[in-house]
Amino acid sequence: PGDGADWMTGGSYLVARRIRMTIEAWDRASLKDQEDTFGRTKIEGAPYGKQKERDTPDLSAMPADAHVRLAHPDSNDGLMILRRGYSFTDGTDGLGRLDAGLFFLAYQRDTRKAFVPLQTKLAANDKLNEYITHVASAHFACPPGVRKPGEWWGQTLLG
């Protein structure tokens, strides 16, 4: 059973966002400020207090407004989203500033229960907001895939 319309049972929702980073401001920030923004060391990518990038984070070792601390499932009653970021660079804007950042994709069963609460928290408290601007956002319904011979994609919606 799904959380919404019958035609979406077994499907998911995709949030796509284009997030521009003010690279010039980021480059002028101190190394400590950059690391505090994420709660990770810049050289290794390790969470504060750890040695390797994939080590389990100690959230208490990070500033309260660090992106990793705020977004981590342990800070959100286990809330998780399947997400992936892809860097982009599109030259410069009309003022000569680098147009670069992250194309962010997140899949979840119900954006009202996952993405929206997490994004609301990040919008209010995340230190990363000093360096980013969301310039485009979209929300897509992805119906379930084909499960049996004779079915076709979108059948639950159009069939």
MORAUR-V13580 format. One record per residue. N is the residue number from 1. RES is the residue in three letters. SS is DSSP state (helix for helix, strand for strand, loop for the rest). NEAR is the number of other ideal C-beta (glycine too) atoms within 12 Angstrom. Layout:
n: {N & N}
res: {RES & RES}
ss: {SS & SS}
near: {NEAR & NEAR}
This chain:
n: {1 & 2 & 3 & 4 & 5 & 6 & 7 & 8 & 9 & 10 & 11 & 12 & 13 & 14 & 15 & 16 & 17 & 18 & 19 & 20 & 21 & 22 & 23 & 24 & 25 & 26 & 27 & 28 & 29 & 30 & 31 & 32 & 33 & 34 & 35 & 36 & 37 & 38 & 39 & 40 & 41 & 42 & 43 & 44 & 45 & 46 & 47 & 48 & 49 & 50 & 51 & 52 & 53 & 54 & 55 & 56 & 57 & 58 & 59 & 60 & 61 & 62 & 63 & 64 & 65 & 66 & 67 & 68 & 69 & 70 & 71 & 72 & 73 & 74 & 75 & 76 & 77 & 78 & 79 & 80 & 81 & 82 & 83 & 84 & 85 & 86 & 87 & 88 & 89 & 90 & 91 & 92 & 93 & 94 & 95 & 96 & 97 & 98 & 99 & 100 & 101 & 102 & 103 & 104 & 105 & 106 & 107 & 108 & 109 & 110 & 111 & 112 & 113 & 114 & 115 & 116 & 117 & 118 & 119 & 120 & 121 & 122 & 123 & 124 & 125 & 126 & 127 & 128 & 129 & 130 & 131 & 132 & 133 & 134 & 135 & 136 & 137 & 138 & 139 & 140 & 141 & 142 & 143 & 144 & 145 & 146 & 147 & 148 & 149 & 150 & 151 & 152 & 153 & 154 & 155 & 156 & 157 & 158 & 159}
res: {PRO & GLY & ASP & GLY & ALA & ASP & TRP & MET & THR & GLY & GLY & SER & TYR & LEU & VAL & ALA & ARG & ARG & ILE & ARG & MET & THR & ILE & GLU & ALA & TRP & ASP & ARG & ALA & SER & LEU & LYS & ASP & GLN & GLU & ASP & THR & PHE & GLY & ARG & THR & LYS & ILE & GLU & GLY & ALA & PRO & TYR & GLY & LYS & GLN & LYS & GLU & ARG & ASP & THR & PRO & ASP & LEU & SER & ALA & MET & PRO & ALA & ASP & ALA & HIS & VAL & ARG & LEU & ALA & HIS & PRO & ASP & SER & ASN & ASP & GLY & LEU & MET & ILE & LEU & ARG & ARG & GLY & TYR & SER & PHE & THR & ASP & GLY & THR & ASP & GLY & LEU & GLY & ARG & LEU & ASP & ALA & GLY & LEU & PHE & PHE & LEU & ALA & TYR & GLN & ARG & ASP & THR & ARG & LYS & ALA & PHE & VAL & PRO & LEU & GLN & THR & LYS & LEU & ALA & ALA & ASN & ASP & LYS & LEU & ASN & GLU & TYR & ILE & THR & HIS & VAL & ALA & SER & ALA & HIS & PHE & ALA & CYS & PRO & PRO & GLY & VAL & ARG & LYS & PRO & GLY & GLU & TRP & TRP & GLY & GLN & THR & LEU & LEU & GLY}
ss: {loop & loop & loop & loop & loop & helix & helix & helix & loop & loop & loop & strand & strand & strand & strand & strand & strand & strand & strand & strand & strand & loop & helix & helix & helix & helix & helix & helix & loop & loop & helix & helix & helix & helix & helix & helix & helix & helix & loop & strand & loop & loop & loop & loop & loop & loop & strand & loop & loop & loop & loop & loop & loop & loop & loop & loop & loop & loop & helix & helix & helix & loop & loop & loop & loop & loop & helix & helix & helix & helix & helix & loop & helix & helix & helix & loop & loop & loop & loop & loop & loop & strand & strand & strand & strand & strand & strand & strand & strand & strand & strand & strand & loop & loop & loop & loop & loop & strand & strand & strand & strand & strand & strand & strand & strand & strand & strand & strand & loop & loop & loop & loop & loop & loop & helix & helix & helix & helix & helix & helix & helix & helix & helix & helix & helix & loop & helix & helix & helix & helix & loop & strand & strand & strand & strand & strand & strand & strand & strand & strand & strand & strand & loop & loop & loop & loop & loop & loop & loop & loop & loop & loop & loop & loop & helix & helix & helix & helix & loop}
near: {9 & 18 & 18 & 21 & 17 & 15 & 18 & 23 & 19 & 24 & 29 & 28 & 30 & 26 & 33 & 26 & 31 & 25 & 33 & 28 & 33 & 24 & 25 & 18 & 21 & 25 & 16 & 13 & 22 & 13 & 16 & 15 & 21 & 27 & 27 & 28 & 32 & 34 & 35 & 34 & 26 & 20 & 12 & 16 & 20 & 24 & 29 & 28 & 22 & 21 & 16 & 15 & 17 & 12 & 18 & 18 & 30 & 20 & 25 & 16 & 22 & 30 & 24 & 18 & 24 & 32 & 35 & 37 & 33 & 33 & 35 & 28 & 19 & 19 & 27 & 22 & 13 & 12 & 27 & 21 & 31 & 17 & 24 & 16 & 20 & 16 & 17 & 21 & 17 & 16 & 11 & 13 & 18 & 7 & 9 & 10 & 21 & 21 & 22 & 27 & 29 & 28 & 26 & 33 & 26 & 34 & 24 & 30 & 27 & 24 & 31 & 18 & 19 & 30 & 34 & 21 & 23 & 31 & 30 & 17 & 24 & 32 & 19 & 13 & 21 & 30 & 29 & 35 & 22 & 20 & 27 & 28 & 24 & 23 & 22 & 17 & 21 & 18 & 22 & 19 & 25 & 26 & 28 & 25 & 15 & 16 & 15 & 10 & 6 & 8 & 16 & 16 & 16 & 17 & 18 & 24 & 18 & 10 & 14}
